[in-house]
Amino acid sequence: MQKIRYFLLMMVVISMSLVSCESLVDDLNDNPNKLTPEDVGADLFLTGAQLANIIAQNGHLNRIAGMYSGQLIGYASLYSNIYGYNLSTVESNGVWRSIYVGVIPQMHQIRRDASDDMLLVGISKVIEAHAIGTAATLFGDVPYREVDVPEIPDPHFDPQAQVFQDAIELLDEAINNLNDGVSRNLDKDIYFGGDKDKWIQTAYTLKARYYLQMKQYDKAYQEARNGIASDAASMKFYPPTEASTNGNQNLFYEVLAGSRGGDIGNEGSYLMGLICPDSSWSRNNAKTNENARFWYYEIHEEGGPVNQGIIAAQEPMPMVTYAENQLILAECAARTVNFATALGHLNDLRAWLNTGGFLNDAFADSTYGYEAYDATDFANGGIENPDGIDPTRALLREIIEERYVSGFGTYIPFNDVRRLRKDDSDLIVPFPLNPGGTQQPQRLLYAFTELNANGNINEDPGLYAVTPVNQ
């Protein structure tokens, strides 16, 4: 593994701060350009790491996962090749670097420099757990326990389930730290501005996410009960409102506004057919009107200002959300509690959807409707059970379908199909294989840079190798 310990941002600001107002001649022989991590305030590592984490959660691999779960289509050039399952290890280089260079070492540095600042310490642990949990989710076994250890240049790959458990334990520590900390106005925290309560809720939802991925549904339910309780507490990347240049916009918008215009979009995807009222596989029914969400989700592959919906230039990008938490509660309650409790959690989400809170101003006047379901809708012959399966199973199928739709722009759809394929194939949203495919991908590929540099791995196991937690 390439070991770059410190990824410093805002160097000009820091350099200027070294000039003393008291004396222009003190320490004249010191080199003002020779900075060490100790010269940089701990909170200054935070923004850079958060930006790196955004790349890991919402960047190139996110779009690839969307193509491999029936949500996006690669029309031309690079994305057309990837859409046809011709994936190269170099496509993971950017996300791998973001996690292992941009996030983890910086979070460790924060804890070394500000060990008494419980707010910063807790935030650093949530971000690290988010990043490494995503790595384990996408790739399977990944380096973790030996990462950022100077005397170990080639860290071993830890088992996937162990990494999830390590991330959960780190989140437990984070929750304790944050409970001991005090919220404050922290402008370097571009996610929550130093609001410890939102960080705590996010930590619980991430714990629930990892337990869900390990199919420990009872534990996932318990954690989600303390998770994100409103959309206002969702973790999203909010592009700067006055920014108009690349690097400060919705990442998908930037891709299409740049050299990839026309290469990737969602017209004709299974997802768009699912929420289109005229499709033969539409999910619209007497209690569900997806018209507004269809137009909000529409991506014009030619790029530019025509995209006013989910990938508009300043549109927030979801990472850990209220919708995810509610649907973890709903699914896990259906599996481990009872039908009524699960239906209640699903209807809580539908009540929020029925406010139009998921839309931006450009689509606020579009029609939508999410009337509460009742038990008869899932009984034999009900609108959500036309094939007469067990009512709880019908409810689970609807919850998974809602996860598929609400999870657009995240890794949720890609994760779910892999999690459910072995034991719950009847719940999988039945999107088709991409042209030329013979089987659905089970993971994404390790970065070429890691394969080339780490002596503990010789080759990638391949796109169709089932990761341990899904076996």
C-alpha positions in Angstrom: 0.0 0.0 0.0 1.2 3.4 -0.9 1.7 5.2 2.4 1.1 8.9 2.3 0.5 10.0 5.9 -0.7 13.6 5.6 -3.0 15.0 3.0 -2.8 18.7 3.9 -5.3 21.3 2.5 -5.4 25.0 2.9 -1.6 25.3 2.9 -1.6 29.0 2.0 -3.8 29.8 5.0 -1.6 27.9 7.3 1.6 29.3 5.9 0.2 32.9 6.4 -0.7 32.1 10.0 3.0 31.4 10.8 3.9 35.0 10.4 4.2 36.5 13.9 2.6 39.9 14.7 5.0 40.4 17.6 8.3 40.2 15.8 9.5 40.0 12.2 12.9 38.8 13.1 12.4 36.1 15.7 13.5 32.7 14.5 14.9 34.2 11.4 16.8 31.1 10.5 13.7 28.8 10.7 12.4 27.5 7.4 8.8 28.8 7.2 8.0 26.2 4.4 9.0 23.2 6.5 5.6 22.2 8.1 4.9 19.2 10.1 1.4 17.8 10.9 1.8 19.2 14.4 1.9 22.7 12.9 -1.6 22.3 11.5 -4.7 22.6 13.6 -6.5 19.3 14.1 -9.7 20.6 12.7 -8.0 21.6 9.4 -7.6 17.9 8.6 -11.4 17.5 8.9 -12.6 19.2 5.7 -10.1 17.5 3.4 -11.0 14.1 4.8 -14.7 14.8 4.5 -14.2 15.7 0.8 -12.3 12.5 0.3 -15.1 10.6 1.9 -17.6 12.2 -0.5 -15.5 10.9 -3.4 -15.7 7.4 -1.8 -19.4 7.5 -1.3 -20.7 9.5 -4.3 -18.0 9.2 -6.9 -17.0 7.0 -9.8 -17.6 3.6 -8.1 -21.0 4.8 -7.0 -22.0 5.3 -10.7 -20.6 1.9 -11.5 -22.6 0.3 -8.8 -25.7 2.1 -10.2 -25.0 0.5 -13.6 -24.7 -2.9 -12.0 -28.0 -2.6 -10.2 -30.3 -1.5 -13.0 -30.4 2.1 -12.0 -28.0 3.7 -14.6 -27.0 2.9 -18.2 -23.6 3.4 -19.8 -24.3 4.6 -23.3 -20.9 5.3 -24.8 -17.1 5.3 -24.4 -15.7 4.2 -21.0 -19.1 3.9 -19.3 -20.4 1.7 -22.2 -17.5 -0.7 -21.7 -18.1 -0.8 -17.9 -21.8 -1.2 -18.4 -21.0 -4.4 -20.3 -19.0 -5.7 -17.3 -15.6 -4.9 -18.8 -14.3 -3.4 -15.6 -10.6 -2.6 -15.0 -8.9 -2.4 -11.6 -7.8 1.1 -12.5 -11.4 2.3 -12.0 -11.0 1.8 -8.3 -7.8 3.8 -7.9 -9.5 7.1 -7.0 -11.9 5.7 -4.4 -9.1 3.5 -2.9 -6.9 6.5 -2.5 -9.7 8.6 -1.1 -10.3 6.0 1.7 -6.7 5.0 2.4 -4.9 8.3 1.9 -7.6 10.9 2.1 -9.6 9.6 5.1 -8.0 7.1 7.4 -4.6 8.7 8.1 -6.2 12.1 8.5 -8.6 10.8 11.1 -5.8 9.2 13.0 -3.9 12.5 12.9 -6.9 14.3 14.4 -7.0 11.9 17.3 -3.3 12.3 17.9 -3.5 16.1 17.8 -6.8 16.7 19.6 -7.2 13.7 21.9 -9.0 15.8 24.5 -11.5 17.3 22.0 -14.3 14.7 22.3 -16.4 16.3 19.5 -13.5 16.1 17.0 -12.5 12.7 18.2 -16.0 11.3 17.8 -16.5 12.9 14.4 -13.2 11.4 13.2 -14.3 7.9 14.2 -17.6 8.2 12.5 -16.0 9.3 9.2 -13.4 6.6 9.4 -16.0 3.9 10.1 -18.0 5.2 7.2 -15.1 5.0 4.8 -13.7 1.6 5.8 -17.2 0.1 6.1 -17.8 1.2 2.5 -14.5 -0.4 1.4 -15.5 -3.7 3.0 -18.9 -3.5 1.4 -17.7 -3.0 -2.1 -14.5 -5.1 -2.2 -14.9 -7.8 0.5 -11.7 -8.4 2.5 -9.7 -5.2 2.8 -6.6 -3.8 4.7 -7.6 -2.1 7.9 -5.9 -3.0 11.2 -2.4 -2.5 9.8 -3.2 0.6 7.8 -1.2 3.7 8.8 1.3 1.7 10.7 4.7 3.1 9.6 6.6 -0.2 10.2 4.1 -2.2 8.1 4.4 -1.0 4.5 2.2 -3.8 3.2 -0.8 -4.2 5.4 -2.6 -7.6 5.4 -6.2 -7.9 4.1 -8.6 -8.4 7.0 -11.7 -10.5 6.7 -14.7 -8.6 5.6 -16.9 -9.5 8.6 -14.0 -8.5 11.0 -13.7 -5.1 9.3 -17.5 -4.6 9.7 -17.1 -5.5 13.4 -14.1 -3.2 13.8 -16.1 -0.4 12.2 -19.0 -1.0 14.6 -16.7 -1.0 17.6 -15.2 2.3 16.4 -18.8 3.7 16.1 -19.5 2.6 19.7 -16.4 4.6 20.7 -17.5 7.5 18.6 -21.0 7.6 20.3 -19.4 7.6 23.7 -17.0 10.4 22.7 -19.7 12.5 21.2 -21.9 12.0 24.2 -19.0 13.4 26.3 -18.4 16.2 23.8 -20.2 19.5 23.3 -21.7 20.8 20.0 -20.1 24.0 18.7 -20.0 26.0 15.6 -17.4 24.1 13.6 -17.2 25.5 10.1 -14.6 22.9 9.1 -17.3 20.3 9.5 -19.0 20.6 6.1 -21.5 17.8 6.9 -23.1 18.9 10.2 -21.3 22.1 11.3 -20.3 20.6 14.7 -23.8 19.3 15.6 -23.0 16.3 17.8 -26.6 15.0 17.9 -26.6 14.5 14.1 -23.3 12.8 14.3 -24.6 10.4 16.9 -27.7 9.6 14.9 -25.5 8.9 11.9 -23.3 6.6 13.9 -26.3 4.5 14.9 -27.5 4.3 11.4 -24.1 3.2 10.1 -24.1 0.5 12.8 -27.5 -0.6 11.7 -26.2 -0.6 8.0 -23.3 -2.9 8.8 -25.4 -5.3 10.9 -27.9 -5.4 8.1 -25.2 -6.3 5.6 -24.0 -9.1 7.9 -27.7 -10.3 8.1 -27.8 -9.7 11.8 -31.3 -8.3 11.5 -32.1 -8.1 15.2 -29.1 -6.0 16.0 -29.7 -3.8 13.0 -33.2 -3.1 14.3 -32.0 -2.1 17.7 -29.3 0.2 16.4 -31.7 1.9 13.8 -34.1 2.8 16.6 -31.5 5.4 17.7 -30.6 6.3 14.1 -31.4 9.3 11.8 -34.8 10.5 12.9 -35.5 13.1 10.3 -34.4 14.1 6.8 -32.8 17.3 8.4 -30.4 15.0 10.1 -29.4 13.0 7.0 -25.7 13.0 6.0 -25.5 14.6 2.5 -22.9 16.4 0.5 -24.2 19.9 0.0 -22.3 21.7 -2.9 -21.5 25.3 -2.0 -24.6 27.3 -3.0 -22.8 30.0 -4.8 -20.2 27.8 -6.5 -20.3 27.4 -10.3 -17.0 25.7 -11.0 -15.9 22.1 -11.1 -15.1 20.7 -7.7 -17.9 22.6 -6.0 -20.9 21.0 -7.7 -22.9 17.8 -7.6 -20.3 15.1 -8.7 -22.6 13.5 -11.2 -23.4 16.9 -12.7 -19.7 17.6 -13.1 -19.2 14.3 -14.9 -21.8 15.1 -17.6 -20.8 18.7 -17.8 -17.3 17.6 -18.5 -15.8 15.1 -20.9 -18.5 12.4 -20.2 -21.5 14.2 -21.6 -23.6 11.6 -23.4 -21.8 8.7 -21.8 -24.1 7.8 -18.9 -27.6 8.4 -17.7 -30.8 6.6 -16.7 -33.2 6.9 -19.6 -34.5 3.3 -20.3 -33.1 1.9 -17.0 -35.1 -0.6 -14.9 -35.4 1.9 -12.1 -37.0 4.6 -14.3 -39.4 2.0 -15.7 -40.3 1.0 -12.1 -41.4 4.5 -11.2 -42.9 5.4 -14.6 -46.7 5.1 -14.6 -46.8 3.8 -18.2 -44.3 1.0 -17.8 -45.3 -2.6 -17.8 -43.4 -3.1 -14.5 -44.5 0.2 -12.9 -44.9 0.2 -9.1 -47.5 2.9 -9.3 -50.9 1.8 -7.8 -54.0 3.2 -6.1 -51.9 4.4 -3.2 -48.7 5.3 -4.9 -48.1 8.1 -7.4 -44.4 8.3 -8.5 -44.9 11.0 -11.1 -42.8 13.6 -9.3 -40.1 11.2 -8.4 -39.8 10.0 -12.0 -39.2 13.5 -13.2 -36.9 14.4 -10.3 -34.8 11.3 -10.9 -34.5 11.9 -14.6 -30.9 12.3 -15.8 -30.3 14.0 -19.1 -27.1 12.4 -20.3 -26.0 15.3 -22.5 -25.4 17.2 -19.2 -25.6 20.9 -18.4 -28.3 23.1 -16.8 -31.1 20.9 -18.3 -30.5 18.7 -15.3 -32.6 20.4 -12.6 -33.4 17.3 -10.6 -31.4 14.8 -8.5 -28.1 15.8 -10.2 -28.6 19.5 -10.5 -25.4 21.5 -10.0 -26.1 22.4 -6.4 -28.3 19.4 -5.5 -27.3 17.5 -2.3 -25.9 14.0 -2.7 -27.1 11.4 -0.2 -24.7 9.4 2.0 -26.5 8.2 5.1 -30.2 9.2 5.3 -33.4 9.2 7.1 -35.0 7.0 4.4 -32.3 4.4 4.8 -32.8 4.3 8.5 -36.6 4.0 8.3 -36.3 1.2 5.8 -33.8 -0.7 7.9 -36.3 -0.4 10.7 -39.1 -1.7 8.4 -37.2 -4.6 7.0 -35.7 -5.8 10.2 -39.0 -5.4 12.1 -40.7 -7.6 9.4 -38.0 -10.2 10.0 -37.6 -10.1 13.8 -40.5 -8.2 15.4 -44.0 -8.4 13.7 -45.9 -7.3 10.6 -47.7 -4.4 12.3 -44.5 -2.8 13.5 -42.8 -3.2 10.1 -45.8 -1.6 8.4 -45.7 1.3 10.8 -42.1 2.1 9.9 -42.8 1.9 6.2 -45.8 4.2 6.6 -43.7 6.7 8.6 -41.4 7.0 5.5 -44.4 7.2 3.2 -45.8 10.0 5.3 -42.6 11.9 4.8 -42.5 11.2 1.1 -46.1 12.5 0.9 -44.9 15.9 2.1 -42.7 16.2 -1.0 -39.7 16.6 1.2 -37.5 14.6 -1.2 -38.1 17.1 -4.1 -36.3 20.3 -4.8 -38.1 23.5 -5.8 -38.1 22.7 -9.6 -40.4 19.8 -9.0 -42.4 20.9 -6.0 -45.6 21.4 -8.0 -45.4 17.9 -9.6 -48.0 15.4 -8.6 -47.2 12.7 -6.1 -48.9 10.5 -3.6 -47.9 8.0 -0.9 -51.0 7.0 1.0 -50.5 4.8 4.1 -50.8 1.1 3.4 -52.9 -1.2 5.6 -52.8 -4.9 6.2 -55.3 -5.7 3.5 -53.0 -4.3 0.9 -50.6 -7.2 1.6 -53.3 -9.9 2.0 -53.9 -12.4 -0.7 -55.1 -10.4 -3.7 -54.3 -7.0 -2.2 -52.6 -4.3 -4.3 -49.2 -5.3 -3.0 -49.8 -9.1 -3.1 -51.4 -10.1 -6.4 -49.6 -13.4 -6.5 -50.9 -14.6 -3.1 -47.7 -15.0 -1.1 -47.4 -14.8 2.6 -48.4 -11.3 3.7 -45.2 -10.6 5.7 -43.2 -11.7 2.6 -45.3 -9.4 0.5 -44.5 -6.5 2.9 -40.8 -7.4 2.8 -40.9 -7.3 -1.0 -42.4 -3.8 -0.9 -39.8 -2.6 1.6 -36.9 -3.9 -0.5 -38.5 -2.3 -3.6 -38.7 1.0 -1.7 -35.1 0.7 -0.7 -34.2 0.2 -4.3 -36.1 3.4 -5.3 -35.2 5.6 -2.3 -31.6 4.4 -2.4 -30.9 5.9 -5.9 -27.6 7.7 -5.7 -26.2 5.5 -3.0 -24.8 1.9 -2.8 -28.0 0.5 -1.3 -29.4 -1.1 -4.4 -26.1 -2.8 -5.3 -25.6 -3.9 -1.7 -29.1 -5.3 -1.4 -29.1 -7.5 -4.5 -25.9 -9.1 -3.3 -27.1 -9.5 0.3 -30.5 -11.1 -0.8 -29.4 -13.3 -3.6 -28.7 -16.4 -1.7 -31.6 -16.7 0.8 -34.1 -14.1 -0.3 -34.1 -14.2 -4.1 -37.8 -13.7 -4.1 -37.3 -10.2 -2.7 -34.8 -9.0 -5.2 -36.0 -6.3 -7.6 -35.8 -8.2 -10.9 -33.7 -5.9 -13.0 -32.2 -7.6 -16.1 -28.6 -8.3 -16.9 -26.8 -5.7 -18.9 -26.1 -6.6 -22.6 -23.5 -9.3 -23.0 -23.7 -10.3 -19.3 -24.1 -13.9 -18.1 -24.2 -13.2 -14.3 -24.6 -10.3 -11.9 -21.5 -8.8 -10.3 -20.8 -9.7 -6.7 -18.2 -7.0 -5.8 -16.1 -4.3 -7.3 -12.4 -4.7 -8.1 -9.4 -3.8 -5.9 -7.5 -0.8 -7.0 -4.6 -1.4 -9.5 -2.4 0.7 -7.3 -2.9 -1.6 -4.4 -2.5 -4.8 -6.5 0.8 -3.3 -7.8 2.2 -2.2 -4.5 1.0 -4.6 -1.7 3.0 -7.8 -1.5 0.1 -9.5 0.3 -2.1 -9.8 -2.8 -1.2 -11.0 -6.2 -4.4 -10.7 -8.2 -8.0 -9.6 -7.8 -10.5 -12.4 -7.3 -12.8 -11.0 -10.0 -16.1 -9.3 -10.4 -18.2 -12.4 -9.7 -16.4 -13.7 -6.6 -19.0 -13.7 -3.8 -17.8 -11.7 -0.8 -17.8 -13.6 2.6 -20.8 -12.0 4.2 -22.9 -12.9 1.1 -21.9 -16.5 0.8 
